[in-house]
Amino acid sequence: MCALSASALCKTAVIFPLGEIGILPKANGILSVDELAAYNKYENLLIALCNAHMLRELKGIVENYKDQSWAKTMIRLLRRINRAV
């Protein structure tokens, strides 16, 4: 099973939307994306929220909901996992 990102970065730093060039309909595996609902149509892919997007969401929870201490724990866990891989 391979992991894909919703955009591919080439040597000239141009981003190619993989769905528009026909790659996503043919792919299978895990797709790491933002929260755009359009990715849900690819039933052949397992959708995973990008860790950068997840961290932004968690930081927003920490800043706006002081009683949600679990969010700080989750941030530390995601950063720890990222360093390990």
C-alpha positions as CSV (number, residue, x, y, z in Angstrom):
1,M,0.0,0.0,0.0
2,C,1.5,3.3,-1.0
3,A,0.9,6.8,0.5
4,L,0.0,9.7,-1.8
5,S,-0.4,13.4,-1.2
6,A,-3.2,15.3,-2.9
7,S,-0.5,17.4,-4.7
8,A,2.8,16.4,-6.2
9,L,5.8,18.7,-6.1
10,C,8.1,18.6,-9.1
11,K,11.6,20.0,-9.4
12,T,10.4,23.4,-10.5
13,A,8.1,23.7,-7.5
14,V,4.9,23.6,-9.5
15,I,2.0,21.8,-7.8
16,F,0.0,19.4,-9.9
17,P,-3.5,18.4,-8.7
18,L,-3.4,14.7,-9.0
19,G,-7.1,14.3,-9.5
20,E,-7.1,16.6,-12.5
21,I,-4.4,14.7,-14.3
22,G,-6.1,11.4,-13.8
23,I,-3.9,9.8,-11.1
24,L,-6.3,9.6,-8.2
25,P,-9.0,7.6,-9.9
26,K,-6.5,4.9,-10.7
27,A,-4.6,4.9,-7.4
28,N,-5.1,2.8,-4.4
29,G,-3.7,3.1,-0.9
30,I,-3.7,6.0,1.5
31,L,-4.3,9.6,0.5
32,S,-3.1,12.3,2.9
33,V,-5.2,15.4,2.4
34,D,-6.6,18.5,3.9
35,E,-10.3,18.5,4.9
36,L,-11.6,19.2,1.4
37,A,-14.7,17.0,0.9
38,A,-13.9,16.5,-2.8
39,Y,-11.4,13.8,-1.9
40,N,-14.1,11.6,-0.4
41,K,-15.3,10.6,-3.9
42,Y,-12.2,8.4,-4.4
43,E,-13.6,5.2,-2.8
44,N,-10.4,3.3,-3.9
45,L,-8.3,5.3,-1.4
46,L,-8.2,5.4,2.4
47,I,-8.4,9.1,3.3
48,A,-6.0,10.4,6.0
49,L,-5.9,13.9,7.4
50,C,-2.5,15.5,6.7
51,N,-0.5,15.9,10.0
52,A,0.3,19.6,9.2
53,H,-3.5,20.3,8.9
54,M,-4.1,18.2,12.1
55,L,-1.6,20.2,14.0
56,R,-3.2,23.5,12.9
57,E,-6.6,22.3,14.0
58,L,-5.2,21.1,17.4
59,K,-3.4,24.5,17.9
60,G,-6.7,26.2,17.3
61,I,-8.3,24.1,19.9
62,V,-5.5,24.8,22.4
63,E,-5.8,28.6,21.8
64,N,-9.6,28.8,21.8
65,Y,-10.7,26.1,24.3
66,K,-8.4,26.3,27.3
67,D,-10.2,23.4,29.1
68,Q,-9.3,20.9,26.3
69,S,-6.0,19.7,27.6
70,W,-6.1,16.6,25.5
71,A,-5.2,18.7,22.4
72,K,-1.8,19.6,23.9
73,T,-1.1,15.9,24.5
74,M,-2.1,15.1,20.9
75,I,0.2,17.8,19.6
76,R,3.1,16.3,21.5
77,L,2.3,12.8,20.3
78,L,2.1,13.8,16.6
79,R,5.4,15.6,16.9
80,R,7.0,12.7,18.6
81,I,5.7,10.3,15.9
82,N,6.9,12.6,13.2
83,R,10.5,12.6,14.7
84,A,10.4,8.8,14.9
85,V,9.7,8.3,11.2
